[in-house]
C-alpha cells in the first residue's frame, strides 16, 4: 500500500489544517515556563539565602512571565534542599538558591552525600559572593594583618579563631588563613556566627573571619578591629579595608557565595532562559543595590562560567580539608 505524507497525516487527524498547525504545536510544546517555578531555599526563612532568593526572584518572575514560589527546605547545612532540587524533574521548573557550603565544602567533609554535584546538578548562574572580614578581639593589639600573622607565629597554638560550626564557611576561612599565612591557630566552633561574634567582642576568642553582614555594624562602630577582607578586591562599602592579599597573605580568597542550580538534564534552551532571567534580575538597579547592601559582590554568570567556578573553588576547599584533616564523620 502506498501511503502518501498527506494520507499519513490525515490518518492522525492532521490533514491540510494539521500541516499549518504543526509550527504552532511545536511552539506550544516548547513554551517555557508553562507553570510557576519553585525556587528551593535550603535554609530557614528570614536568613541571608532567603532574602537573596526573594530579591532575585522578583525580577526573574517578571522576565519569565510566571510566578516564582520560594520553598524553604532547611537542614544538614543546606544539603536537604539541594538534594530535593537534584531529584526534581529536570524540566526547568525547579531550581535551588544554594550556598557554597552544600556545593563545594560538604562533599569534601562527608564520606556519603545524597547527591553528586558534578553529575546531579546543573549550574545556572552565580548570584552573589560575600567575603569574610578578618577581625580580632578589641584588646589583642595587632594593627594590621601582618602584625597578627607575626603574633601567631610567635605564639603557635595559643591564639584561637571562632566559626559558625565545623564545616561552615567561617571555619573554612580560618583554616585557609592557617595554610596561606603558615600559622597555627586553634579552631573554636559555635552554633552560628552570632555567638562567635559575642565571644570575639568579649575577648574569649582572638580571631574571627565572618561574613561581612555579621561584623559590619561592629566594625563601623569601632567595637571590633577589622584587619582585612578575604575578597580579590576591596569592597565598595568598606573601601579603606585592605584585602588579605594586599595585607601580605597570598591567595587568601574566601567567600560565601550563593547561586542558582537545577537538576541535571534541564534542556539547554531552558537553562539559558533561567540564566538570562537571573542576569536580568542582577542588572536591575534596585535588586543589585539590595544585594550589595548585604556586603557582597553581585555576579550574574552564565552556566558554563558558573560550572567552571564551582570546579575551581571545590578544588581549593578539597586542598584545605586534606591539609588540615577536617571531617564531619
N, C-alpha and C positions, 0 to 999 in steps of 0.2 A: 504494500500500500504506500502510495506516495503522499506524504503529509507535508504540505507547504507550511511556511512560517506562520502565515495568516490563519491557516486551519488549526495549527497547534495553539496559537494564541486564543483563537475562538473557542477551542475546547476548554480553555481555562477561564473563559468569560472575558477575554481581553482582545476583542476584535479591534476595529478601527479606533473606537473610543479608547480602548486599552493602550494602544500604541501611543496616543497622545498623553495618556495619564502616567506612563512609566516614569518620566522625569520627575513629576510631582510626587509620585510614590517614593522614589529614591530619596528625594529631599526630605520627605516626611520621616523616612526611616533614619536619616542621618541627623535629624534635628537634635540639638543638644544645647542646654539641658531640656528635658521634657518633663521634669518634675523637680521639686525642691531638692537642694543639695544639703547633705548632712556634713557639718564640719565638727569632727570629734575634737574635744579638748581633753587631753589626758591628765588634767589636774582639776582641783576643786574650783567651783565658780568663785569669781571675785579675785583670783590671783593674776599674776602677770600674763600667763598664757591665755587666760580667758579674756582679759582686756585686749590683748593683741589680736585675738581671733575676731572678737566682735567689731573692733575698729576696722579691720581689714575686710570683714565680710560685708560691711555696709556698701562699699563701692563695688565690690565683686558682684554682689547681688544685682545692683543696677546694671552693671556691664553684661551679665549673663541673662538677665531678664527673668530670673526665678529667685524665690526666697532662699536664703541660706540659714539653716537651723543649726544652732550651736548645741552640741550634745556633750555634756561633761561625763567623762569616764575616768575617774581618778583612781590611782593605786599603783603600787610597785614602781615608783619613780617614773611614771609615765608609760610603762610597758603595757599595762592593761588596755589603755586607749589606743596605743599604736598597734597592738595585736588585733583589736577589733577592726581597725581600718585595713590591716593587711589581709584579713579574712573576709572582707566585704566583697560584694560583687564588683568586678572591675569594669564598670560602665561609666565611671567619672562622677557618679552622684554621691560618693562618699570620699571625704578627704580627712586628714588629721593635721591639726596645728601642733606638730611635735616640737619638743625642745631637744637640744643636743644630747642630753643625758641618755635618753632612751635609744638614740640612734648611733652615737659614736663612743659612748662611755660604758654603759651597762653591758653591751655584748662582750666587752673585754674583761669584765669583772665577774661574770657568772658563767659557769660551765654549761648551763642549759638555758636557752632563751626560747620563747614561744614563736619567734619569727626570725628569719634571716634577712637582714637589712638589704643585702645585695640582690637576693632572689625574690623576696616577697613584697617589696615596696617600690613604688615609682616616685622619684623626686619630682616635684612640680616647680617650686620656687622658694628660695630662701627669703624670708621676710625681714628679720631684724637680728642684729648681733649686738649683745650687751656685754661689754668688757667688765673686768673687775677693777676696783680701786684697791691698791695695796696700802693699807693703813696700819698704824701702830698705836699702842696704848699711849695715853696722853703724856705720861712721865718717863717714857722709855729713854728718850734722849736723841736718837739719830735725827738729823735734819734733812736727810735725803736717802735714797735707796742704797747708794754706795756705802754710806756710813752704817746702814742696817746690815748689809752683807758683811762688812768688816767686823761688826759686833758679833754676828752669828758665827763667823769663822773663828773668832777669838774665844767663843763660849759654845763649843759644839754640844748639841743635845740639851742645852739649858733654856733656849727660847722656845715658846710654843706658838702654834698657829691654830686658829679655830676654823670650823667649817659648819655647813648645814647638815652634816652627816657623811658617813663613808660613801664614796662614790659620787657625791654631789659635785657640781661644777666648782664650788668654792674649795672643796677638798682637792680636786684635781689641779686647780690653780696653784695651791700651796705646794703640792707635790712637784708640779712643773717648775716652780721657783727653786725648789731644792736642787733639781737637776741642772737648770740653766745657770744658777748662781754658785753651785757647788757648795751648798751649806747643809748643815744637819740641824733641822728644827723639828719639834715634836708635834704631831697632829692631835688635836683635841676636838672630837666630833660633838655636835649639838643636834637637837631636834629642831632644825630650822635655823635660818640666818639671824632672826631677831634675838634669841638668847646669846648667840655668839657676839653680836654687836654689844649687848648689855655687858658681857664679861670683858670685852675689849675696853669699853669706857671705864670699867672699874679696875682695869689693870690685872685681871685674873688670867688673861692671855695677853701675849705681847704683839701678835701679828694677826691680821685678818685680810684676806683677799676676797672681797664681797662684791656682788653685782652693784653697779652704780646706784640704783634706787635705794638699796639698803643702807648706804653710807652717805649719800649726797647731803641730806639735811644736816647731819652731824659735822661733815666736813665744812659746809658753808657756815655753820655756827661756830666753827673753831674749836669744837669739843673733842675732835679726834684729828691727829695729823695724817694727811694723805701724802704719800711719797711718790706714787706713780700710778699710771693706768695701764692695763695689760692689752691695749689695742695697738694696731700698727701705726695709727696716727692719733694725735691729740683730739680730745672731744671738744666739740663746739660749745658745749655748756660749761666746760672747765678748761679753757684754753691755756691757762697758766700751769696746769698739771702736766709734767712730762710723761712720756711713755716710759715703760720699764726699759725698753731698748735704748732710748735716749739716756736713761739714767745708768746705763752700763751693764745691763743684763741681756746678753744677745739672745735673739729669737724667743723672747718671752712674750708670746701672744696667747691669750686665753680669753675666750668669750663664751657666754651662754647664748646660743643662737636659737631662733625659732623659725620653722619653715613648714611649708605645706607639702605633704606627701599623700599618695593614694596607694591602693593595692596594685601590685604588678599586673600588667596586662591591659591597662587602660589604653584604648586606641589612640594613636599618635595625634589625630586631629583634636580629640577631646582633651588630651593632655596639654596640647598647645593652647586651646581655648581657656583652660583653667589658669595656665601660666600667664597668658595675656591679661586675663581679668585681674590676677594678683598684681601684675606690674602696673596696670591702670590704677588700682587702689593705692599702690605705694607712690604713684606720681601725683595723686590728689593732694593738694596743699594741706587741707585740714587733717587728712589721715596721716600724712607724712609728719606734720608737726606734733600730732598726738603721740606718735611713736618715738620721735626724737626726744620728747619730754620724758620718756622712760629711760633716758640715758643711753640710748642705743644708736647704732648705725643702720639706717634703712638700706636694704639691699635690692631685692627685686630681680633675682637671677632667672635665667631660663633653665629648663630641665637638665640639659647636658652640663651646664656650668655648676648647677647645684649638685648633681651626681658626682662630679669631679671633686668638688669641695668636701662632700661627705667622705669620699675615699681618703683625701689628704688629711683631714682632721682625725679620722678614725685611726690612721696610721700613727699620728702624733700621740694620741691617748693610749694606744696599744704599747708604744715605747715607754710611756710614763708608768703604766701598770706593770710592765715586765721589770723595769729598772728598780721600782720601789716595792715590788712583790705585794701588790694590793689585790685583795679579793673580798667578795661578799659571801662566798660559800664557806 
